[in-house]
Amino acid sequence: MPHLTIQVTPNVSIAHEESLLKSLNKVLWDSGQFKQQTDIKARILPIQTFLVGVEDDEQANGFIYAHLKMMTGRDIAVRNQLAELLVATIEDQLSAAQSGRSALQICVEVEEISAVYHKKMLGD
């Protein structure tokens, strides 16, 4: 734990997806909130069909939605700090590549997962 899922619309330019994920995992690790680097798991899920608003037929708007799920026990201030770190990192990584393209909305949600969560390591 935690799990970071990034959903991204096809009109958002990400030059190197692995570099973006590495930057996001690093900022989470550097926050000091997690016990082991390998606890942090991230993935990008491309969105094929989307609409921003009600009449954006030209897809002039795109978005990135980052969903961070982690175990319970962190107060709202810590969860807010993690959300701000993720927004700033995404903005830093993508602003140059996105310049002049579609408008980009960056959304981050930080959520505590259910207390019913099981994990097992294979191949250690």
Protein Blocks (a to p, Z undefined) as FASTA:
>chain_A
ZZddddddfkbccfblmlmmmmmmmmmmmnopafbfklpccdddddfbdcehjllmnopa
ccddddddddehiafklmmmmmmmmmmmmmmmmmmmmgopacdddddddddddfbdcddd
ehZZ
